[in-house]
Amino acid sequence: MRRLLLTEQRGQSLVELALALPFCLWTLLGIVDLGRVYYSYAGATNAAREGARYWAATPTATTADVRTRVRAEAAPQLAIPEAGITLSSPASDQRQVQVQLQFTTLTPMISALWGGGPLSVTTRAVMPTLF
């Protein structure tokens, strides 16, 4: 009788694991995706800040120079597309660089939280001119 109870409990544990494991893995992958989004946001912010600082400190910098500086700051961790870098001057004594990335999740079904597809990560930096 005792041996029969142990066998039934082993089967019960296996069923519980089979039911709980997908939820645990989905949660773990969601946490990993959250960390990846934060990492991408921080890298894009640093790249935008470096581009704005360079543009504000170098009055002869061209748009291509600033974009090259932004992409070099983000490389090799992030690949910022050329179209994802926007330069503007909100005031005559300010320089603004905006960086936009498309982030794709690893976790299935988590992109449905924002409507599906890749997540757009956007950040910007504004620096006063130094000349």
N, C-alpha and C positions, 0 to 999 in steps of 0.2 A: 504493500500500500504506500509506504513512504517513497519507494522508488518511483512509483507512478506520479506522485505529486511533484517531485523534482523535475521529471520530464515535462510535465505540463507547464511548470513555471519557466523553464528554458524557452519553450515555444512562445509563451506570453511575452517574455523579454524581447524576443526577436520581432514580434509583431509591434511592440511599442517603439523599438528602434526604427523599424521601417516606416512607422507613422511620423515620428519626430524628426528623423534625419533630414528630409527635404526642407522642412521649415528652418532647421538650424543652419543648413548650408545656404539657403536663400538669405537668411539674416546675415550670415558671415560675409557673403559676397556683397550684400548691400553696404555693409560697413567698409569693405575694401573699396567699393565704388565711391563712397562718400570721401574717403581719404584721397582717392585719385582726383576727384573734383577739386578738393581743397588744394592739393598740390599743383594742379593746373592753374587755378586761380592765383595762387601765390607767385608762381613763375611768370604768369602773364602780367601781374601787377609790377613785379620787379623789372620786367622788360619794358613796360610802358614808362615806368619811372626813369629808367636809364635813358630811354629815347627822349623824354621831355627834358631831362637834365642836360643831355648833350645838345639838343636843339636850342635850349635857353642860353647855354654857355658859348655856343659857336654861332655867331651871327651869319657867317657865310655858308652854313650847312644847307645842303639841298634836301629836297624831299627824299631822294634816293639814299643819301647819306644817313638820314635819320632812320629810315626803314631798315637799312642794312645794320645799323647799330642795334635796333630793337631785336631783329632776328638773331644777331650774333649773341646778344645777352640771353636769349631764350634757349639757344642751341647748347647741347644736343638733347636736352630733356624735352623740350617742346618744339614742335614744328608749326610756327605761326605763318599762315599763308599771307602772301603779299596783299591780297584784298582785305585781310583782317586788320590792317593797320591804317588808322585814320588820323591825319594831322590837321590841327586847326589852331587858330589864335582867338580865344574868346575876348581878349582885350589886347590893346597894342603892346602891353608890357608882359604878356603871358603866352606860354606855349603849352598846348595840350596834345597828348598822344593817347589815342584809344586803341585798345587791342581786343579783338574778338576771336574766340576759338570755338570749334565745334567738338563737343565731348560725347563719345559713345560709351555706353555702360557695358559692363561684363555680365551683369545680373539680368536674367530674362524677366520680362514683365515689369521691371522697375521703371522703365522709360514711360510707361503708361501714366505715371504720377504727374508728368507735365505734358501729356498729350501725345506721347510717342515720338520716335525719331531721336536724333542727337540733341543734346542739351547745349544751348548757346551760353558760353561763359564770356562776359564782357567786363572790362575794367578800364579805367583811365587815370592819367596822372597829369596834373597841371603844375607848371613851374614858372616862377617869375623870371623874366629875362635878366641877365647879369651885365648887360652893356648899356 
